[in-house]
């Protein structure tokens, strides 16, 4: 891992009036802390993908859009709306895996690509621990975050396998879609996920 992580802005702790408020407050600050790391997570993930192989400008832009969405969804794993975001996270991960098959990646390669995010999260947990900013990471939250990341890896693998399976049914064994058509189709599905998440987020804010 080559990039350095910038220190997040300090989150000023507040004084909760009860244990329930303390738990809610800490969880909220944990989500805020993780949101502050999304720029690093995106930059590091994309840099690692560049290092693993050549990407043309169009594919790199599409992957960057994927990573932006996935890193923005990640903080919700420790937030109050995690149940709402989980299906969108899984859809995005499956689409990422399907795109990996179209890119000619093997199953193990798509898993390795998604694991980059887990490695980066572990790094920032040690380098800029949330406890320093009043956002204690409990064992329950750590396990929840880990399960969330696991589900991303699992569904990326599912998306990759499904893409290969349908290609096999069609007789080729390897997904073959013209790059322009592939980008257009993936962008349309990605936009649908983004719009659903935006609608959910605004609906949650209204309540």
VOBA-646729 format. One record per residue (C-alpha): residue number from 0; residue in three letters; chain; x, y, z. Coordinates in steps of 0.2 Angstrom, whole numbers, plus 5000, padded with zeros to 4 digits. Layout:
// residues N
vodren resi: NUM | resn: Ala | chain: A | px: X | py: Y | pz: Z .
...
This chain:
// residues 207
vodren resi: 0 | resn: Unk | chain: A | px: 5000 | py: 5000 | pz: 5000 .
vodren resi: 1 | resn: Unk | chain: A | px: 5009 | py: 5016 | pz: 4994 .
vodren resi: 2 | resn: Unk | chain: A | px: 4998 | py: 5031 | pz: 4998 .
vodren resi: 3 | resn: Unk | chain: A | px: 4998 | py: 5040 | pz: 5015 .
vodren resi: 4 | resn: Unk | chain: A | px: 4982 | py: 5043 | pz: 5024 .
vodren resi: 5 | resn: Unk | chain: A | px: 4978 | py: 5061 | pz: 5028 .
vodren resi: 6 | resn: Unk | chain: A | px: 4973 | py: 5064 | pz: 5046 .
vodren resi: 7 | resn: Unk | chain: A | px: 4954 | py: 5067 | pz: 5047 .
vodren resi: 8 | resn: Unk | chain: A | px: 4947 | py: 5083 | pz: 5054 .
vodren resi: 9 | resn: Unk | chain: A | px: 4944 | py: 5081 | pz: 5073 .
vodren resi: 10 | resn: Unk | chain: A | px: 4926 | py: 5077 | pz: 5078 .
vodren resi: 11 | resn: Unk | chain: A | px: 4922 | py: 5086 | pz: 5094 .
vodren resi: 12 | resn: Unk | chain: A | px: 4914 | py: 5074 | pz: 5106 .
vodren resi: 13 | resn: Unk | chain: A | px: 4897 | py: 5079 | pz: 5114 .
vodren resi: 14 | resn: Unk | chain: A | px: 4891 | py: 5074 | pz: 5131 .
vodren resi: 15 | resn: Unk | chain: A | px: 4876 | py: 5061 | pz: 5129 .
vodren resi: 16 | resn: Unk | chain: A | px: 4863 | py: 5061 | pz: 5143 .
vodren resi: 17 | resn: Unk | chain: A | px: 4860 | py: 5042 | pz: 5143 .
vodren resi: 18 | resn: Unk | chain: A | px: 4868 | py: 5025 | pz: 5138 .
vodren resi: 19 | resn: Unk | chain: A | px: 4857 | py: 5024 | pz: 5123 .
vodren resi: 20 | resn: Unk | chain: A | px: 4862 | py: 5042 | pz: 5118 .
vodren resi: 21 | resn: Unk | chain: A | px: 4880 | py: 5037 | pz: 5120 .
vodren resi: 22 | resn: Unk | chain: A | px: 4879 | py: 5022 | pz: 5109 .
vodren resi: 23 | resn: Unk | chain: A | px: 4869 | py: 5032 | pz: 5096 .
vodren resi: 24 | resn: Unk | chain: A | px: 4881 | py: 5047 | pz: 5097 .
vodren resi: 25 | resn: Unk | chain: A | px: 4897 | py: 5035 | pz: 5095 .
vodren resi: 26 | resn: Unk | chain: A | px: 4889 | py: 5026 | pz: 5081 .
vodren resi: 27 | resn: Unk | chain: A | px: 4885 | py: 5043 | pz: 5072 .
vodren resi: 28 | resn: Unk | chain: A | px: 4903 | py: 5049 | pz: 5074 .
vodren resi: 29 | resn: Unk | chain: A | px: 4910 | py: 5032 | pz: 5068 .
vodren resi: 30 | resn: Unk | chain: A | px: 4900 | py: 5034 | pz: 5052 .
vodren resi: 31 | resn: Unk | chain: A | px: 4906 | py: 5052 | pz: 5050 .
vodren resi: 32 | resn: Unk | chain: A | px: 4924 | py: 5046 | pz: 5053 .
vodren resi: 33 | resn: Unk | chain: A | px: 4922 | py: 5033 | pz: 5040 .
vodren resi: 34 | resn: Unk | chain: A | px: 4915 | py: 5046 | pz: 5028 .
vodren resi: 35 | resn: Unk | chain: A | px: 4930 | py: 5057 | pz: 5030 .
vodren resi: 36 | resn: Unk | chain: A | px: 4941 | py: 5042 | pz: 5024 .
vodren resi: 37 | resn: Unk | chain: A | px: 4931 | py: 5039 | pz: 5008 .
vodren resi: 38 | resn: Unk | chain: A | px: 4942 | py: 5050 | pz: 4997 .
vodren resi: 39 | resn: Unk | chain: A | px: 4958 | py: 5040 | pz: 5002 .
vodren resi: 40 | resn: Unk | chain: A | px: 4949 | py: 5024 | pz: 5000 .
vodren resi: 41 | resn: Unk | chain: A | px: 4943 | py: 5029 | pz: 4982 .
vodren resi: 42 | resn: Unk | chain: A | px: 4961 | py: 5035 | pz: 4978 .
vodren resi: 43 | resn: Unk | chain: A | px: 4970 | py: 5020 | pz: 4985 .
vodren resi: 44 | resn: Unk | chain: A | px: 4958 | py: 5008 | pz: 4977 .
vodren resi: 45 | resn: Unk | chain: A | px: 4959 | py: 5016 | pz: 4960 .
vodren resi: 46 | resn: Unk | chain: A | px: 4978 | py: 5017 | pz: 4961 .
vodren resi: 47 | resn: Unk | chain: A | px: 4979 | py: 4998 | pz: 4965 .
vodren resi: 48 | resn: Unk | chain: A | px: 4969 | py: 4994 | pz: 4950 .
vodren resi: 49 | resn: Unk | chain: A | px: 4980 | py: 5005 | pz: 4939 .
vodren resi: 50 | resn: Unk | chain: A | px: 4995 | py: 4995 | pz: 4946 .
vodren resi: 51 | resn: Unk | chain: A | px: 4987 | py: 4978 | pz: 4942 .
vodren resi: 52 | resn: Unk | chain: A | px: 4985 | py: 4981 | pz: 4923 .
vodren resi: 53 | resn: Unk | chain: A | px: 4982 | py: 4994 | pz: 4909 .
vodren resi: 54 | resn: Unk | chain: A | px: 4966 | py: 5003 | pz: 4909 .
vodren resi: 55 | resn: Unk | chain: A | px: 4960 | py: 5013 | pz: 4894 .
vodren resi: 56 | resn: Unk | chain: A | px: 4952 | py: 5030 | pz: 4899 .
vodren resi: 57 | resn: Unk | chain: A | px: 4934 | py: 5025 | pz: 4896 .
vodren resi: 58 | resn: Unk | chain: A | px: 4936 | py: 5009 | pz: 4907 .
vodren resi: 59 | resn: Unk | chain: A | px: 4945 | py: 5019 | pz: 4920 .
vodren resi: 60 | resn: Unk | chain: A | px: 4932 | py: 5032 | pz: 4921 .
vodren resi: 61 | resn: Unk | chain: A | px: 4918 | py: 5018 | pz: 4923 .
vodren resi: 62 | resn: Unk | chain: A | px: 4928 | py: 5010 | pz: 4937 .
vodren resi: 63 | resn: Unk | chain: A | px: 4931 | py: 5026 | pz: 4946 .
vodren resi: 64 | resn: Unk | chain: A | px: 4912 | py: 5029 | pz: 4946 .
vodren resi: 65 | resn: Unk | chain: A | px: 4910 | py: 5011 | pz: 4953 .
vodren resi: 66 | resn: Unk | chain: A | px: 4922 | py: 5014 | pz: 4967 .
vodren resi: 67 | resn: Unk | chain: A | px: 4915 | py: 5031 | pz: 4971 .
vodren resi: 68 | resn: Unk | chain: A | px: 4898 | py: 5023 | pz: 4974 .
vodren resi: 69 | resn: Unk | chain: A | px: 4904 | py: 5008 | pz: 4984 .
vodren resi: 70 | resn: Unk | chain: A | px: 4915 | py: 5019 | pz: 4995 .
vodren resi: 71 | resn: Unk | chain: A | px: 4901 | py: 5031 | pz: 4998 .
vodren resi: 72 | resn: Unk | chain: A | px: 4890 | py: 5016 | pz: 5003 .
vodren resi: 73 | resn: Unk | chain: A | px: 4902 | py: 5009 | pz: 5015 .
vodren resi: 74 | resn: Unk | chain: A | px: 4900 | py: 5021 | pz: 5030 .
vodren resi: 75 | resn: Unk | chain: A | px: 4882 | py: 5016 | pz: 5030 .
vodren resi: 76 | resn: Unk | chain: A | px: 4887 | py: 4999 | pz: 5036 .
vodren resi: 77 | resn: Unk | chain: A | px: 4889 | py: 5007 | pz: 5054 .
vodren resi: 78 | resn: Unk | chain: A | px: 4874 | py: 5019 | pz: 5052 .
vodren resi: 79 | resn: Unk | chain: A | px: 4856 | py: 5018 | pz: 5056 .
vodren resi: 80 | resn: Unk | chain: A | px: 4851 | py: 5015 | pz: 5038 .
vodren resi: 81 | resn: Unk | chain: A | px: 4862 | py: 5000 | pz: 5035 .
vodren resi: 82 | resn: Unk | chain: A | px: 4847 | py: 4989 | pz: 5032 .
vodren resi: 83 | resn: Unk | chain: A | px: 4842 | py: 5000 | pz: 5017 .
vodren resi: 84 | resn: Unk | chain: A | px: 4859 | py: 5001 | pz: 5010 .
vodren resi: 85 | resn: Unk | chain: A | px: 4863 | py: 4983 | pz: 5011 .
vodren resi: 86 | resn: Unk | chain: A | px: 4853 | py: 4978 | pz: 4995 .
vodren resi: 87 | resn: Unk | chain: A | px: 4861 | py: 4992 | pz: 4985 .
vodren resi: 88 | resn: Unk | chain: A | px: 4878 | py: 4987 | pz: 4991 .
vodren resi: 89 | resn: Unk | chain: A | px: 4875 | py: 4969 | pz: 4985 .
vodren resi: 90 | resn: Unk | chain: A | px: 4868 | py: 4975 | pz: 4968 .
vodren resi: 91 | resn: Unk | chain: A | px: 4883 | py: 4986 | pz: 4965 .
vodren resi: 92 | resn: Unk | chain: A | px: 4895 | py: 4973 | pz: 4970 .
vodren resi: 93 | resn: Unk | chain: A | px: 4887 | py: 4960 | pz: 4958 .
vodren resi: 94 | resn: Unk | chain: A | px: 4888 | py: 4973 | pz: 4944 .
vodren resi: 95 | resn: Unk | chain: A | px: 4906 | py: 4975 | pz: 4948 .
vodren resi: 96 | resn: Unk | chain: A | px: 4909 | py: 4957 | pz: 4947 .
vodren resi: 97 | resn: Unk | chain: A | px: 4900 | py: 4956 | pz: 4931 .
vodren resi: 98 | resn: Unk | chain: A | px: 4910 | py: 4970 | pz: 4924 .
vodren resi: 99 | resn: Unk | chain: A | px: 4926 | py: 4960 | pz: 4929 .
vodren resi: 100 | resn: Unk | chain: A | px: 4921 | py: 4945 | pz: 4919 .
vodren resi: 101 | resn: Unk | chain: A | px: 4918 | py: 4957 | pz: 4904 .
vodren resi: 102 | resn: Unk | chain: A | px: 4936 | py: 4964 | pz: 4907 .
vodren resi: 103 | resn: Unk | chain: A | px: 4942 | py: 4946 | pz: 4906 .
vodren resi: 104 | resn: Unk | chain: A | px: 4947 | py: 4944 | pz: 4924 .
vodren resi: 105 | resn: Unk | chain: A | px: 4947 | py: 4927 | pz: 4933 .
vodren resi: 106 | resn: Unk | chain: A | px: 4936 | py: 4924 | pz: 4948 .
vodren resi: 107 | resn: Unk | chain: A | px: 4951 | py: 4925 | pz: 4960 .
vodren resi: 108 | resn: Unk | chain: A | px: 4956 | py: 4942 | pz: 4952 .
vodren resi: 109 | resn: Unk | chain: A | px: 4939 | py: 4950 | pz: 4955 .
vodren resi: 110 | resn: Unk | chain: A | px: 4940 | py: 4944 | pz: 4973 .
vodren resi: 111 | resn: Unk | chain: A | px: 4957 | py: 4951 | pz: 4975 .
vodren resi: 112 | resn: Unk | chain: A | px: 4951 | py: 4968 | pz: 4968 .
vodren resi: 113 | resn: Unk | chain: A | px: 4937 | py: 4969 | pz: 4980 .
vodren resi: 114 | resn: Unk | chain: A | px: 4949 | py: 4964 | pz: 4994 .
vodren resi: 115 | resn: Unk | chain: A | px: 4958 | py: 4980 | pz: 4991 .
vodren resi: 116 | resn: Unk | chain: A | px: 4945 | py: 4990 | pz: 5000 .
vodren resi: 117 | resn: Unk | chain: A | px: 4946 | py: 4979 | pz: 5015 .
vodren resi: 118 | resn: Unk | chain: A | px: 4965 | py: 4981 | pz: 5016 .
vodren resi: 119 | resn: Unk | chain: A | px: 4963 | py: 5000 | pz: 5015 .
vodren resi: 120 | resn: Unk | chain: A | px: 4949 | py: 5000 | pz: 5029 .
vodren resi: 121 | resn: Unk | chain: A | px: 4961 | py: 4990 | pz: 5040 .
vodren resi: 122 | resn: Unk | chain: A | px: 4975 | py: 5002 | pz: 5037 .
vodren resi: 123 | resn: Unk | chain: A | px: 4965 | py: 5018 | pz: 5042 .
vodren resi: 124 | resn: Unk | chain: A | px: 4958 | py: 5009 | pz: 5057 .
vodren resi: 125 | resn: Unk | chain: A | px: 4976 | py: 5007 | pz: 5063 .
vodren resi: 126 | resn: Unk | chain: A | px: 4983 | py: 5024 | pz: 5056 .
vodren resi: 127 | resn: Unk | chain: A | px: 4969 | py: 5035 | pz: 5061 .
vodren resi: 128 | resn: Unk | chain: A | px: 4959 | py: 5026 | pz: 5074 .
vodren resi: 129 | resn: Unk | chain: A | px: 4941 | py: 5032 | pz: 5076 .
vodren resi: 130 | resn: Unk | chain: A | px: 4943 | py: 5032 | pz: 5095 .
vodren resi: 131 | resn: Unk | chain: A | px: 4954 | py: 5047 | pz: 5093 .
vodren resi: 132 | resn: Unk | chain: A | px: 4939 | py: 5056 | pz: 5087 .
vodren resi: 133 | resn: Unk | chain: A | px: 4927 | py: 5051 | pz: 5100 .
vodren resi: 134 | resn: Unk | chain: A | px: 4920 | py: 5037 | pz: 5089 .
vodren resi: 135 | resn: Unk | chain: A | px: 4924 | py: 5021 | pz: 5098 .
vodren resi: 136 | resn: Unk | chain: A | px: 4923 | py: 5005 | pz: 5087 .
vodren resi: 137 | resn: Unk | chain: A | px: 4915 | py: 4992 | pz: 5097 .
vodren resi: 138 | resn: Unk | chain: A | px: 4917 | py: 4973 | pz: 5093 .
vodren resi: 139 | resn: Unk | chain: A | px: 4899 | py: 4973 | pz: 5087 .
vodren resi: 140 | resn: Unk | chain: A | px: 4902 | py: 4987 | pz: 5075 .
vodren resi: 141 | resn: Unk | chain: A | px: 4919 | py: 4979 | pz: 5069 .
vodren resi: 142 | resn: Unk | chain: A | px: 4910 | py: 4963 | pz: 5065 .
vodren resi: 143 | resn: Unk | chain: A | px: 4896 | py: 4972 | pz: 5056 .
vodren resi: 144 | resn: Unk | chain: A | px: 4908 | py: 4981 | pz: 5045 .
vodren resi: 145 | resn: Unk | chain: A | px: 4918 | py: 4966 | pz: 5042 .
vodren resi: 146 | resn: Unk | chain: A | px: 4902 | py: 4956 | pz: 5037 .
vodren resi: 147 | resn: Unk | chain: A | px: 4897 | py: 4971 | pz: 5025 .
vodren resi: 148 | resn: Unk | chain: A | px: 4914 | py: 4970 | pz: 5017 .
vodren resi: 149 | resn: Unk | chain: A | px: 4912 | py: 4951 | pz: 5016 .
vodren resi: 150 | resn: Unk | chain: A | px: 4895 | py: 4953 | pz: 5007 .
vodren resi: 151 | resn: Unk | chain: A | px: 4903 | py: 4964 | pz: 4994 .
vodren resi: 152 | resn: Unk | chain: A | px: 4917 | py: 4951 | pz: 4990 .
vodren resi: 153 | resn: Unk | chain: A | px: 4904 | py: 4937 | pz: 4990 .
vodren resi: 154 | resn: Unk | chain: A | px: 4892 | py: 4946 | pz: 4978 .
vodren resi: 155 | resn: Unk | chain: A | px: 4906 | py: 4952 | pz: 4967 .
vodren resi: 156 | resn: Unk | chain: A | px: 4910 | py: 4934 | pz: 4965 .
vodren resi: 157 | resn: Unk | chain: A | px: 4892 | py: 4930 | pz: 4961 .
vodren resi: 158 | resn: Unk | chain: A | px: 4891 | py: 4943 | pz: 4948 .
vodren resi: 159 | resn: Unk | chain: A | px: 4907 | py: 4937 | pz: 4940 .
vodren resi: 160 | resn: Unk | chain: A | px: 4901 | py: 4919 | pz: 4940 .
vodren resi: 161 | resn: Unk | chain: A | px: 4883 | py: 4923 | pz: 4933 .
vodren resi: 162 | resn: Unk | chain: A | px: 4891 | py: 4933 | pz: 4919 .
vodren resi: 163 | resn: Unk | chain: A | px: 4902 | py: 4918 | pz: 4914 .
vodren resi: 164 | resn: Unk | chain: A | px: 4887 | py: 4906 | pz: 4916 .
vodren resi: 165 | resn: Unk | chain: A | px: 4876 | py: 4916 | pz: 4904 .
vodren resi: 166 | resn: Unk | chain: A | px: 4891 | py: 4918 | pz: 4892 .
vodren resi: 167 | resn: Unk | chain: A | px: 4893 | py: 4899 | pz: 4892 .
vodren resi: 168 | resn: Unk | chain: A | px: 4874 | py: 4896 | pz: 4888 .
vodren resi: 169 | resn: Unk | chain: A | px: 4876 | py: 4908 | pz: 4873 .
vodren resi: 170 | resn: Unk | chain: A | px: 4890 | py: 4897 | pz: 4867 .
vodren resi: 171 | resn: Unk | chain: A | px: 4905 | py: 4908 | pz: 4869 .
vodren resi: 172 | resn: Unk | chain: A | px: 4911 | py: 4904 | pz: 4887 .
vodren resi: 173 | resn: Unk | chain: A | px: 4918 | py: 4921 | pz: 4888 .
vodren resi: 174 | resn: Unk | chain: A | px: 4907 | py: 4937 | pz: 4889 .
vodren resi: 175 | resn: Unk | chain: A | px: 4910 | py: 4947 | pz: 4873 .
vodren resi: 176 | resn: Unk | chain: A | px: 4901 | py: 4963 | pz: 4872 .
vodren resi: 177 | resn: Unk | chain: A | px: 4907 | py: 4978 | pz: 4861 .
vodren resi: 178 | resn: Unk | chain: A | px: 4916 | py: 4990 | pz: 4874 .
vodren resi: 179 | resn: Unk | chain: A | px: 4904 | py: 5005 | pz: 4869 .
vodren resi: 180 | resn: Unk | chain: A | px: 4889 | py: 4994 | pz: 4872 .
vodren resi: 181 | resn: Unk | chain: A | px: 4896 | py: 4987 | pz: 4888 .
vodren resi: 182 | resn: Unk | chain: A | px: 4900 | py: 5004 | pz: 4895 .
vodren resi: 183 | resn: Unk | chain: A | px: 4882 | py: 5010 | pz: 4891 .
vodren resi: 184 | resn: Unk | chain: A | px: 4874 | py: 4995 | pz: 4899 .
vodren resi: 185 | resn: Unk | chain: A | px: 4884 | py: 4996 | pz: 4915 .
vodren resi: 186 | resn: Unk | chain: A | px: 4882 | py: 5015 | pz: 4916 .
vodren resi: 187 | resn: Unk | chain: A | px: 4863 | py: 5013 | pz: 4915 .
vodren resi: 188 | resn: Unk | chain: A | px: 4862 | py: 5000 | pz: 4929 .
vodren resi: 189 | resn: Unk | chain: A | px: 4874 | py: 5010 | pz: 4939 .
vodren resi: 190 | resn: Unk | chain: A | px: 4864 | py: 5025 | pz: 4937 .
vodren resi: 191 | resn: Unk | chain: A | px: 4848 | py: 5016 | pz: 4943 .
vodren resi: 192 | resn: Unk | chain: A | px: 4857 | py: 5010 | pz: 4959 .
vodren resi: 193 | resn: Unk | chain: A | px: 4864 | py: 5028 | pz: 4962 .
vodren resi: 194 | resn: Unk | chain: A | px: 4846 | py: 5035 | pz: 4960 .
vodren resi: 195 | resn: Unk | chain: A | px: 4839 | py: 5022 | pz: 4971 .
vodren resi: 196 | resn: Unk | chain: A | px: 4852 | py: 5026 | pz: 4985 .
vodren resi: 197 | resn: Unk | chain: A | px: 4849 | py: 5045 | pz: 4983 .
vodren resi: 198 | resn: Unk | chain: A | px: 4830 | py: 5043 | pz: 4984 .
vodren resi: 199 | resn: Unk | chain: A | px: 4833 | py: 5032 | pz: 5000 .
vodren resi: 200 | resn: Unk | chain: A | px: 4845 | py: 5045 | pz: 5008 .
vodren resi: 201 | resn: Unk | chain: A | px: 4833 | py: 5059 | pz: 5005 .
vodren resi: 202 | resn: Unk | chain: A | px: 4818 | py: 5049 | pz: 5011 .
vodren resi: 203 | resn: Unk | chain: A | px: 4828 | py: 5045 | pz: 5027 .
vodren resi: 204 | resn: Unk | chain: A | px: 4833 | py: 5063 | pz: 5030 .
vodren resi: 205 | resn: Unk | chain: A | px: 4815 | py: 5069 | pz: 5028 .
vodren resi: 206 | resn: Unk | chain: A | px: 4811 | py: 5058 | pz: 5043 .
